[in-house]
Amino acid sequence: MSSASEARLLLLGWNFRSAAVSVRERVAFSADEVREALERIRGRGLMSEGVIVATCHRSEIYGVAAGERRDEELTRLISEWRGMDFAEASRSSFSRQGVDAARHLFRVAAGLESMALGESEVLGQVRGALRLAREAGSTRAVLHRLFESALAAGKRVRTETEIARHPLSVPSIGFALATKVFGDLSKQTLLVVGAGETGSLFGRQAADAGVRDIRIANRDPGRAASLAERLGGSAVAWDSLERALEEADVVVGTTASPTPVVRRQAVESAMRARRGRPMFFLDLAVPRDVEPGVEEIYNVYAYGLEDLEGLAEENRRRRSHEVPLAESILEEELSRFMVWLGNLSVVPTWNALRQRLAELRDIELARLPPAERERYRSFADSIASRLLHEPLQKLKGEPDASRKLDRLEALRHLFGLDRE
């Protein structure tokens, strides 16, 4: 950022690369805590603008700060608030300034700084962080433009590269495989065997994807009913499991049973009742829920954890190949933002405004006879100089750096000074 603005971009954060889980838990922010933190930060004068990106694996504070060592003061504020040792909080944090702070946000929005490379959820989390900051009244020209630019860059990466198109989680890969077999899963019947965490995750993914007929089988009928209700599905009695197979197109095994709960004989019987219509088995249990040999039955597709983990590793490699292209897109978008930011100082804006007024002057002078143009040119320049003198002095003397940036941005917008 230009020194004329007397303000700079600052990032202070804790993420899975820099901090242990125990530290990240202590600096995590709920939505209400985000608002309180922004109020505390601005109340102490550490930042004139602020946005906090809070996810499972990161707590990152972005701001426009005036003066030096703001990251140290900010770390002290957070450590005191959370009852942490300052040295521990400082040692586990990382900070960025200027273009490096902006670049980090762009990489976060694109999923390049996630534990799962290219994850899609983080884009919505960045959008949510901007929304919370707006509601708290802590964003102005710079951070609003920074986050909107980062979101646009993240969308471009997802549109123009393959980095987010190959699922990494085992449930997601299984869901994608089932889609390849049946196409539109919304019209199929899904039977989830087991009502634990894995079954719940897969069931939620199916419900979010539009699957309407979700059935849950579990030894504990209460747990089956509870999960079915959350997913908008129905519970299946455990002793009716074999009969339920006849109507199930996709079967997901997620129990902790020491022996298989889906036997080959039961699947053969179900396939006769289905008259050969295909079935898809996804065995996410350890030990296996689906008896070996089921995959040998005609029109039965069966995948276990070892199959899915191999696909996950292949997808990780395919995503990593897209990183250079993603980074080139981010650098292009980052360059545009930094050009805009660099123009948010008095001299570049004033030069652009004078140029704009000169263009308008020449358009009007062209209407006059050639002999009169020079005389009126001096007159027009004199009026323009007198009109601009007082606003220029007020902008130069504005003590609030963020207010100065806001006014310069408004000026550039009103006079169309950022047109390409």
C-alpha positions in Angstrom: 0.0 0.0 0.0 1.2 3.5 -0.7 2.8 5.3 2.2 0.5 8.2 1.4 -2.4 6.3 2.9 -0.4 5.7 6.2 -2.2 2.3 6.5 -1.3 -1.2 5.5 -2.9 -4.6 5.2 -2.2 -6.9 8.1 -2.9 -10.6 8.8 -2.5 -12.4 12.1 -3.6 -16.0 12.3 -3.4 -19.5 13.8 -3.9 -22.5 11.5 -3.2 -26.2 11.2 0.3 -25.4 9.8 1.4 -23.2 12.7 -0.6 -24.2 15.8 -1.4 -27.4 17.6 -5.1 -28.4 18.0 -5.0 -27.3 21.7 -4.0 -23.8 20.7 -6.4 -23.6 17.8 -9.2 -24.5 20.1 -8.4 -21.7 22.5 -8.3 -19.0 19.7 -11.4 -20.3 17.9 -14.2 -17.9 17.4 -18.0 -18.5 17.3 -20.1 -16.0 15.3 -20.8 -14.0 18.5 -17.2 -14.0 19.5 -16.2 -12.7 16.0 -18.3 -9.7 16.6 -16.9 -9.2 20.1 -13.3 -9.6 18.9 -13.8 -7.1 16.1 -15.2 -4.6 18.6 -12.3 -5.1 20.9 -9.7 -4.8 18.2 -11.2 -1.6 16.8 -11.9 -0.2 20.3 -8.2 -0.4 21.0 -7.3 1.3 17.8 -5.3 -1.6 16.5 -7.2 -1.8 13.2 -9.6 0.6 11.4 -11.1 -2.3 9.5 -11.2 -6.0 10.4 -12.5 -9.3 9.2 -12.0 -12.7 11.0 -12.0 -16.0 9.0 -12.9 -18.6 11.6 -13.1 -22.3 10.5 -12.3 -25.7 12.1 -8.7 -25.4 11.2 -8.0 -21.7 11.2 -8.6 -18.4 13.0 -7.3 -15.5 10.8 -7.6 -11.8 11.5 -7.4 -9.5 8.5 -7.3 -5.8 8.9 -6.1 -2.3 7.9 -3.7 -1.1 10.5 -1.8 2.1 11.0 1.7 2.1 12.6 4.2 -0.7 13.4 4.1 -3.9 15.5 0.3 -4.1 15.4 0.6 -7.9 15.1 2.4 -8.1 18.4 -0.3 -5.9 20.1 -3.0 -7.9 18.5 -1.5 -11.2 19.7 -1.4 -9.7 23.2 -5.0 -8.7 23.1 -6.1 -12.2 21.9 -3.9 -14.0 24.5 -5.2 -11.9 27.4 -8.8 -12.3 26.3 -8.4 -16.1 26.0 -6.3 -16.5 29.1 -3.3 -17.7 27.2 0.4 -17.3 27.7 1.6 -14.5 25.3 4.7 -16.4 24.3 2.7 -19.5 23.4 0.1 -17.5 21.4 2.9 -15.6 19.6 5.0 -18.7 18.9 2.0 -20.5 17.4 0.8 -17.6 15.2 1.9 -16.4 11.8 1.6 -12.9 10.3 1.6 -11.3 6.9 1.7 -7.8 5.7 0.7 -6.0 2.5 0.6 -8.1 -0.7 1.6 -11.2 1.3 -1.5 -10.8 3.5 -3.7 -10.4 0.4 -2.1 -13.4 -1.3 -2.7 -15.6 1.7 -6.4 -14.8 1.7 -6.6 -15.5 -2.1 -5.0 -18.9 -1.5 -7.4 -19.6 1.4 -10.4 -18.8 -0.8 -9.1 -21.1 -3.5 -8.6 -24.0 -1.1 -4.8 -24.0 -1.5 -4.3 -23.5 2.2 -6.7 -26.2 3.3 -5.9 -29.5 4.9 -7.9 -31.1 2.0 -6.4 -29.4 -1.0 -9.0 -27.6 -3.0 -11.9 -28.0 -0.5 -15.0 -26.2 -1.6 -16.5 -25.3 1.8 -13.9 -22.7 2.5 -15.2 -20.3 -0.1 -18.5 -20.1 1.7 -16.7 -19.7 5.0 -14.8 -16.7 3.6 -18.0 -15.2 2.3 -19.6 -15.7 5.7 -16.7 -14.0 7.4 -17.2 -10.9 5.2 -20.9 -11.0 6.0 -20.3 -11.0 9.7 -17.8 -8.2 9.5 -20.3 -6.1 7.5 -22.9 -6.7 10.1 -20.4 -5.6 12.8 -19.7 -2.5 10.8 -16.0 -3.3 10.6 -15.4 -3.3 6.9 -14.8 -0.3 4.7 -13.4 0.2 1.2 -10.2 -1.8 1.5 -11.3 -5.1 3.2 -14.6 -5.1 1.3 -12.7 -4.9 -2.0 -10.0 -7.4 -0.8 -12.6 -10.1 0.2 -14.7 -9.6 -2.9 -11.6 -10.0 -5.0 -10.6 -13.1 -3.1 -14.0 -14.6 -3.6 -13.9 -13.9 -7.3 -10.4 -15.4 -7.5 -11.6 -18.5 -5.7 -14.6 -18.9 -8.0 -12.2 -18.7 -11.0 -10.0 -21.4 -9.7 -12.9 -23.7 -9.2 -14.3 -22.9 -12.7 -11.1 -22.9 -14.7 -9.2 -25.8 -13.0 -9.9 -29.4 -11.9 -8.7 -28.7 -8.3 -12.1 -29.1 -6.7 -13.6 -31.7 -9.0 -12.1 -34.9 -7.6 -13.5 -35.8 -4.2 -11.0 -36.6 -1.4 -13.1 -37.9 1.5 -14.1 -41.5 1.4 -17.9 -40.9 1.7 -17.7 -38.3 -1.1 -15.8 -40.7 -3.4 -18.3 -43.5 -2.6 -21.2 -41.1 -3.4 -19.6 -40.1 -6.7 -19.1 -43.8 -7.6 -22.8 -44.5 -6.9 -23.7 -41.6 -9.1 -21.8 -43.1 -12.0 -23.8 -46.4 -11.6 -27.2 -44.8 -11.3 -26.9 -41.3 -12.6 -29.5 -39.3 -10.7 -29.4 -40.6 -7.1 -32.4 -38.5 -6.1 -34.7 -41.2 -7.5 -33.0 -44.1 -5.9 -33.5 -45.8 -2.5 -30.5 -45.5 -0.1 -30.1 -47.9 2.8 -27.6 -46.9 5.5 -26.6 -49.7 7.8 -25.5 -48.2 11.0 -26.4 -44.9 12.6 -23.0 -43.7 13.9 -20.8 -40.8 12.7 -19.9 -42.3 9.3 -23.5 -43.3 8.5 -24.7 -39.8 9.6 -22.1 -38.1 7.4 -23.0 -40.2 4.3 -26.7 -39.8 5.0 -26.4 -36.0 5.3 -24.4 -35.8 2.0 -27.1 -37.9 0.3 -29.9 -35.7 1.7 -28.1 -32.5 0.7 -27.7 -34.0 -2.8 -31.5 -34.5 -3.1 -31.9 -38.2 -2.3 -35.5 -38.4 -1.0 -35.8 -42.1 0.0 -33.2 -42.6 2.8 -33.6 -45.6 5.1 -31.6 -46.3 8.3 -31.1 -49.7 9.9 -29.4 -50.0 13.3 -29.5 -52.5 16.1 -30.6 -49.7 18.4 -34.0 -48.7 17.0 -33.9 -45.4 18.8 -30.7 -44.3 17.1 -32.1 -45.4 13.7 -35.2 -43.4 14.3 -33.3 -40.4 15.5 -31.0 -40.3 12.5 -33.8 -41.0 10.0 -35.8 -38.1 11.5 -32.8 -35.7 11.1 -32.4 -36.8 7.4 -36.0 -36.8 6.5 -35.9 -40.5 6.0 -37.3 -43.7 7.6 -36.1 -46.3 10.1 -35.8 -50.0 9.2 -36.1 -52.7 11.9 -32.9 -54.6 12.3 -34.6 -58.0 11.9 -36.0 -56.7 8.5 -32.6 -55.9 7.1 -32.6 -58.8 4.5 -36.0 -57.8 3.3 -35.0 -54.2 3.1 -32.2 -55.1 0.7 -34.8 -56.0 -2.0 -35.8 -52.3 -2.3 -32.4 -50.7 -1.8 -30.4 -49.4 -4.8 -27.5 -48.2 -2.7 -26.4 -49.9 0.5 -23.8 -48.3 2.8 -22.3 -50.3 5.6 -21.0 -48.3 8.6 -21.4 -50.5 11.6 -18.8 -51.7 14.1 -20.0 -55.3 13.9 -17.2 -57.9 14.3 -18.8 -60.0 11.5 -20.5 -59.1 8.2 -24.1 -58.0 8.5 -24.9 -58.3 4.8 -24.4 -61.9 3.6 -23.9 -63.0 0.0 -26.9 -65.3 0.2 -29.2 -62.4 1.2 -27.9 -60.3 -1.7 -28.5 -63.1 -4.1 -32.0 -63.4 -2.8 -32.5 -59.6 -3.1 -31.3 -59.6 -6.7 -33.8 -62.3 -7.7 -36.6 -60.2 -6.2 -35.2 -57.1 -8.0 -35.1 -59.1 -11.3 -31.5 -58.1 -11.8 -31.8 -54.4 -11.3 -28.3 -53.2 -10.2 -27.3 -52.7 -6.6 -24.4 -50.7 -5.3 -22.6 -51.6 -2.0 -20.3 -49.1 -0.2 -18.6 -50.8 2.7 -17.1 -48.1 5.0 -16.9 -50.4 8.0 -13.9 -52.0 9.7 -14.2 -54.9 9.9 -16.3 -55.3 6.7 -20.0 -55.2 6.9 -20.5 -56.8 3.4 -19.4 -60.4 3.1 -16.7 -61.0 0.5 -17.9 -62.4 -2.8 -20.9 -60.1 -3.1 -19.1 -58.2 -5.9 -19.1 -61.4 -8.0 -22.9 -61.4 -8.3 -24.2 -60.1 -11.7 -25.0 -56.4 -11.7 -23.8 -55.9 -8.1 -21.1 -53.2 -7.6 -19.2 -53.3 -4.3 -16.4 -51.1 -3.0 -14.5 -51.3 0.3 -12.4 -48.8 2.1 -9.2 -50.0 0.4 -10.7 -49.3 -3.0 -11.9 -45.8 -1.9 -8.6 -44.9 -0.2 -6.7 -45.7 -3.4 -9.0 -43.5 -5.3 -8.6 -40.7 -2.7 -4.8 -40.8 -3.1 -5.2 -40.7 -6.9 -7.5 -37.7 -6.6 -5.0 -36.0 -4.3 -2.4 -36.4 -7.0 -4.8 -35.1 -9.7 -5.6 -32.0 -7.6 -1.9 -31.3 -6.9 -1.3 -31.2 -10.6 -3.7 -28.2 -10.9 -1.9 -26.1 -8.3 0.4 -24.2 -10.7 -2.6 -23.2 -12.9 -4.6 -22.2 -9.8 -1.7 -20.1 -8.5 -1.3 -18.3 -11.9 -5.0 -17.4 -11.7 -4.6 -16.1 -8.2 -1.6 -14.0 -9.1 -3.5 -12.4 -12.0 -6.4 -11.5 -9.7 -4.1 -10.4 -6.9 -2.3 -8.1 -9.3 -5.6 -6.4 -10.2 -6.4 -5.9 -6.5 -3.0 -4.4 -5.8 -3.2 -2.0 -8.7 -6.5 -0.8 -7.3 -5.1 -0.6 -3.8 -2.0 1.3 -5.0 -4.3 3.8 -6.6 -5.9 4.5 -3.3 -3.6 7.3 -2.4 -4.0 11.0 -3.0 -1.4 11.5 -5.8 -2.5 8.6 -8.2 -6.2 9.5 -7.7 -5.7 13.2 -8.1 -3.7 12.6 -11.3 -6.4 10.3 -12.7 -9.1 12.9 -11.8 -7.2 15.7 -13.5 -6.8 13.5 -16.6 -10.5 12.8 -16.6 -11.3 16.5 -16.3 -8.9 17.3 -19.2 -10.7 14.7 -21.4 -14.0 16.3 -20.6 -12.5 19.8 -21.3 -11.2 18.7 -24.7 -14.6 17.2 -25.7 -16.3 20.5 -24.9 -13.6 22.7 -26.6 -14.0 20.7 -29.8 -17.4 22.2 -30.1 -15.9 25.8 -30.4 -14.3 27.5 -33.4 -10.6 26.8 -33.5 -9.7 30.4 -32.8 -11.5 30.4 -29.5 -10.3 27.1 -28.1 -7.0 28.2 -26.6 -8.6 31.1 -24.7 -11.3 29.0 -23.2 -8.8 26.2 -22.4 -6.9 28.4 -19.9 -10.3 29.5 -18.4 -11.5 25.9 -18.0 -8.1 24.9 -16.4 -8.3 27.7 -14.0 -11.8 26.8 -12.8 -10.8 23.1 -12.4 -7.7 24.0 -10.3 -9.8 26.2 -8.0 -12.5 23.6 -7.6 -10.0 20.8 -6.8 -7.7 22.8 -4.4 -9.8 22.6 -1.3 -10.8 18.9 -1.6 -7.2 18.0 -2.2 -6.0 19.8 1.0 -8.8 18.1 3.0 -7.8 14.7 1.7 -4.1 15.3 2.4 -5.0 16.4 6.0 -7.4 13.6 6.8 -6.0 12.0 10.0 -8.2 8.8 9.8 -6.4 6.6 7.2 -9.4 4.4 6.5 -11.7 7.4 6.1 -9.2 8.8 3.6 -9.2 5.5 1.7 -13.0 5.4 1.7 -13.2 8.9 0.2 -10.6 8.2 -2.4 -12.5 5.0 -3.4 -15.7 7.0 -3.6 -14.0 9.6 -5.8 -12.6 6.9 -8.1 -16.1 5.3 -8.3 -18.1 8.5 -8.9 -15.8 9.7 -11.7 -15.2 6.3 -13.2 -11.4 6.4 -12.7 -11.0 2.7 -12.5 -12.4 1.9 -15.9 -10.2 -0.4 -17.9 
